[in-house]
Structure formats: C-alpha cells, structure tokens
Amino acid sequence: MYNLIRIILRYHLFFAFVVLEALSLVLISNTSYFGRSTLMAKADAIKGIVDKYASGMGEYFSLKSANDALTKENAELRNRLDKLLTITALDNDTIPASPYRSHIFLPALVMENSLNRWDNYMILNKGRKQGVSVDMGVIAPDGIAGTVYRVSDNFCTVMSLLNTRRKLDAKLKKTGHHGPLEWNGKDIRRVDLTNIPAHIDVAIGDSVITGGHSLIFPEGIFIGTISEYKIDKGAHYRISVELATDFQSLRQVYVIGSLRKPELDSFKIASGY
C-alpha cells in the first residue's frame, strides 16, 4: 500500500509539471515561427515521456493483479492436492505420505511485521470472517512463519517464529529425531533445535522440517538447514538452524487450518487429557 501511494503521488506531481509546461509552450507559440517550432519539438518530447510513464503504471497494476491471482491459485492447488490425497487414503485404507494432508490453505498478506523485539508478532489481513482461528499455523513460500495468536473479524495477530515465548516441534529430516525449536532473541536468520541426542550423526547442511507432533503444522514442512552444532550439557546437541524464511522481506503467507484439530481437541477434553 505504501508503494502504491508513493507511485500515485509521483504521478500527480508529474502531471502537474506537464500542465505548467504546456502553458509555457502556449505562450512561446504565440510569439514567432521559431516559437511554434519549439512548441512542436517539446510537444513530441512530452508525449514520449507521458507514454513511457503511462505504460509503466499500467505494467505495475498488471503485475500486481497477476501476482495476486497466482497466490490464490497456489492456495487452491494445495487445497485440491490435500483433498485428492485424503480421497486416496480412504480408497486404499492407507495414509498418504504428504506434508499437506488434512489441511486447508488460506492466502494472506503481512500488514505489519516486527523484527527488533524479543517477542515479535505479525498482523495479517485475514480474520474470523475468512475462517481464521487461534492456533492455526502460518507458512511462507519457503518455510514456516509463526502461529495465529489473536483474531478479529478481518485481521489476525501471528506470534512470529522469532518469538522467545514460542517453541515448535521440529525434527531432523535425515534421522527423524525430534526436538523443540526456539529462537534465542539474537539473529533473525537462525533458530535453535535442542534435545537431539549427541550420538546421532548430524552434519552442516542437513534439513530440518516440522515434526508433526501437533496439528498446527503438517509434518514435513521445510524449516531450514543446519548451520552449526555443538554438544550442550553432555548428552544432547544444540543445533543452529538457518531459516529458509526471510522475515525481512516477508509479504505473502498462507494460514493453515487442520481439518482434524477440532476433533482432536474435543477428544482430549472428553478423555481428560
């Protein structure tokens, strides 16, 4: 929105310049043949500039519209994939190996995003009326972004992954070992994975993915790669994970809703869990 306002103001100033230039040319044309020649030359030059700016403005709105359409199409394709995999599971009496089963995806835009606090949050332009509820997951095109914390009719607050109060279940893709993923409040490009047994073979560059022990995120969504690791308290690793999500440029995200979470929550309450 800020870029759009800046572009509109820019074009308003430009067209004001064109009007003043036109008035000056009219005065010149009324003086002599040379003035009229000057008028024709300047008129051609101004026409070329106007055509260039008009074309650029048209391309801006065209690209924005196309990008919004692609985002919506991507969410729809993920939803269709999930539905097909669920149907396949019912037909074959097996659970398909996919990170997207039994979840719905809602595209959203990041309206605000803090990065310089211990406990960072985002605000998205989707809320209760669009189907968002508390504890839904939020993913970026390249990785995870956070979890829904508060919801209004048309907006929601997301507890960012860069929040020291939030721990998420993650695992090493190579070995399947789980551990809590948390941010140490220092580097917005990295988080820590802990409680991984020290006898496990790990290496820099290994992939870290969502663990699937909760229904907030589907299992298997890419989080990042191991950038360094060390033995912490003798028996476990403290692993630094370089995030796939670039929080500084984060704009388009997807809110994930689990189709099974309401049933699981009711079952836990009924079971006294």
Secondary structure, 3 states (H helix, E strand, C coil): CHHHHHHHHHHHHHHHHHHHHHHHHHHHHCCCHHHHHHHHHHHHHHHHHHHHHHHHHHHHHHHHHHHHHHHHHHHHHHHHHHHHHHHHHHHHCCCCCCCCCCEEEEEEEEEEECCCCCEEEEEECCCHHHCCCCCCEEECCCCEEEEEEEECCCCEEEEEEEECCCCEEEEECCCCCEEEEECCCCCCCEEEEEEEECCCCCCCCCEEEECCCCCCCCCCCEEEEEEEEEEECCCEEEEEEEECCCHHHCCEEEEEEECCHHHHHHHHHHHCC
